[in-house]
């Protein structure tokens, strides 16, 4: 099963880029518009700067324990009990990431393309495919991700750029009437966890063929993802205006629906959204299942990876067919993001700072 | 156990997949879909609405049609109507009347009756914004009278016009659902919707309704509606201007450059127009080119100011001056009253580049 267990940094970068993009263009913008109006895009820039710094800490920690994943080194640092508790919290946050995003994706697909289709059949196939890919080893999954990227990158370009002629960027003005107190809100602060996929490095680092340029690839992947997310936050405001965009449930999708490519075989680009994000969810769930299964193996000493993957797939599948109101789902994502910030930004930063100080003292 | 996760599981997946791939589960054939291409909404009385649907007739399809028309290619359309207290109630009744599945994903236009346009479109647009079937690119129209009678007379002309025909009218200003959206939620940007009518069997653009938020407050009649193109600097090529009220000389626009200078007290709009003289009806000698350019420019200035004042007095900020004020952080409090007192200057500079087949 695990004949291929190592991937290249380029493959890591590609997976990370799409995991960074995730479902963010559909989820967070609505919350940001509500609090920040036409300044919503500023939070993407803030989250990018914050996450780039956090990615460095994440990378530096992973580099300190090159042969261990998060569960293994945290148990060594904090002791068995506290290390296990921290690891468990981290694994729950990662598992919920994939599950919540999968649930959100189905809400979007229901709205945009398949209003009458029950989730149980397509979700089963999608999860089955991901579990199967991962069971063939991390490299098989990374290679499949590489091939999918060849389709995905031009499709995302085709989905986004044609929206520009309908945009009026003056609607983002004025820049100076910003109310900084609006940023002190849980829903806005939760957006700091926008580029959450950085934790991937905690689990993939021991499986990288070479590790010299991991941080550079992480930042490149994050920068490209930030450009896509920035576009998804800015352009709907420039098309519909600040007041209207607050009223729409999926402004990015509606912005794409304004495009008509007359004379071309494909007149409407909006139908591409479900296709693109169904592929992106493969990256997200793949990353989730890989990290959590590795973590469970280290935490409980279980070696049957396939069984863990099937169990994770089944649990995600069962969650995905539960009908949850979108507002509730958004609320859960906010609290989950805040928990994620504690588990993957605050605690690693403290660990990193302590290790730095002790390292300096020893020297 | 290995056997279960190995061969057994694979066979189970293949068998389950084959069940799903039959494609016959809940299938609806195309001929069982009632493809709606146009929606008409009229006010019958204070509480009641009438919604009319224009349905594309696919051969061998029967429906509860009341009247039908067709375009030149022989495509048939049928109209079906229902009354109710809300748009959703009417749609529900229409769904019950149809023998096929109601499909709104092909709706190309919505026509609002004149009465409804004057009361405000917001309650109805809300339905369209929420619907996952409705296309953001559908065109909005206001009927000269009511939508139902327009549908009865249209014979496929409106469908043809809304789908592709409008693109052959160089000066037509279409209004799509998404373009109207900013206007619905803000008074800082006014908007317009074309008013249509069927006269002697021909589809005509009878004017332009100007909207304050979603309410039509004034109408630019046929003779003045092309000034809206110039004010907005959209679809200006081929607009014909005249040198005076007698229409002695006709000037066809080739290009327009618009420059707007904003200040908190006034707005100055400069236009540079280039075009050709396409006709002169005067028997006497034509004025010099310079004189003619000045005459056309002065008349255009008067006409543009008149249109702007008409819009502003009816609370329609057609140029989006308020939005510009917001962007500049100038006060937009009591905007519509401020707009009426705002100084507007229009300056036109006309250049005749050719007399076409004649020297001047």
Interface residues (C-beta under 8 A of the other chain):
Chain A: X110 X111 X112 X115 X116 X121 X125 X128 X166 X170 X171 X173 X174 X176 X177 X239 X240 X241 X243 X244 X247 X248 X254 X257 X258 X260 X262 X268 X270 X306 X307 X310
Chain B: X5 X13 X17 X20 X26 X129 X132 X133 X135 X136 X137 X167 X176 X178 X181 X182 X184 X185 X186 X189 X323 X324 X326 X327 X328 X329
